[in-house]
Amino acid sequence: MNTGVGTFGGVEISNVPGIYNRKKDGKVEMNGDFSKVVAVIPSLRPDDKLLTVVKSLFEEGFRRVIVVDDGSGDAYRERFERCAALSGVTLLTHPVNRGKGAAIKTAFAYILEKMKNFSGAITVDGDAQHCPEDCRRCAEAMIKDDRVVLGVRDFSGAAVPKRSRMGNRTTSLVFKIFCGMKLSDTQTGLRAFPADILPKMLETRGERYEYETQMLLDFKTYKIPYEEIVIRTVYIEDNNGSHFRAVRDSFRIYRMIFGHFVKYSAMSVISYFIEWAIMSGVLLLLNNATERTLLQRTAIAFLCARAVSSVFNFVVNYKLVFKAKCSMLRALYKYYALCVPLAAIGLFLNLLGVKGVSVWGFLPEAVEEYAQLVIHPLVQMILFVVTYGLQREWVYRTDAAHQIKRKKKRNRKE
């Protein structure tokens, strides 16, 4: 058996050619496109379970496995070499630890450049918490439906560690509220990707655990089809073997999830102060120079301020907040289709508030003329959350020109 050793983009390659086939009743089992799915195992400082995982994948019918040593060091070299000694395994080694996301990207890049005639790739954790039967089911579903398949765990079982259950439920809720995505398991490492999706996954931001979160966000941004398959929930030794760093990695993950909302909030505050400053100036001018009624002055000041602030708000949301993947002109039409009726609602609420102050008379007469400056921020707070969801889901929604171009297949669910 000949071992080939080389480099790929600065990554060490240990590759043993050949195929380790699953045997059933003494015969090699061949299953069309499934035999062309490449299993990817990113690993950092593994125990002896890594070799068991690799062998179990072969026994389940996988024919090619890529193991990525993410800078584990010399102390773990033997464990990786034992995997590389199996025919059909390619070992890629990072000189230093770069993160799970970087390890997955290294494997995807290798597949795209070095491997021919593959139907997709599936990422599998090396700690034996993904059953080989579930890996096969996800791979076969990916081939059948030609979409990304997520192997999701059932967190309702008593065997699930409390921190894992609470962490996933919290992240799933946050995804639903702030990203508009309903996901059962946001942290699953068992994911199967059709071949034509891999190039886009190489462009996904992130090098460590946050990479898997950004993947999910990119599914929504680029309209990448995906589905979920329930898998067995396995936790070994209360998941103590995980290299997930609770504070640092959680911060990276939530920074991505909250990214749009935080930037949207910041830009909204800036837009508000621009609007408030213009409205204050116009009110001051009108109160001193015209004989218009209080409601007329309020309406004029509000509309002037909204006209200026809306232009600023649209540009920063398009360029900085949502980094929209759509036509700017089309987004502009949608923005003002939303902005005009919301401005009308905002004006109505402002005038209603000003009228109420005038009727109830609970403010001094000298201050009453500027009641709008107090009522306006309250109205803006009411409209804030509504506008975020509508802008994210409709105004700046990715258009067809920026979505992944995929060839039609008969077996694809549209």
Secondary structure by P-SEA (a helix, b strand, c coil): cbbbbbccccbbbbbbbcccccccccbbbbbcccccbbbbbbbcccccaaaaaaaaaaaacccbbbbbcccccccaaaaaaaaaacccbbbbbbcccccaaaaaaaaaaaaacccccccbbbbbbccccccaaaaaaaaaaaaacccbbbbccccccccccaaaaaaaaaaaaaaaacccccccccccccccccccaaaaaaaccccccaaaaaaaaaaaaacccccccccbbbbccccccccccccaaaaaaaaaaaaaaaaaaaaaaaaaaaaaaaaaaaaaaaaacccccaaaaaaaaaaaaaaaaaaaaaaaaacccccccccaaaaaaaaaaaaaaaaaaaaaaaaaaaaaaaaaccccccccccaaaaaaaaaaaaaaaaaaaaaacccccccccccccccccccccc
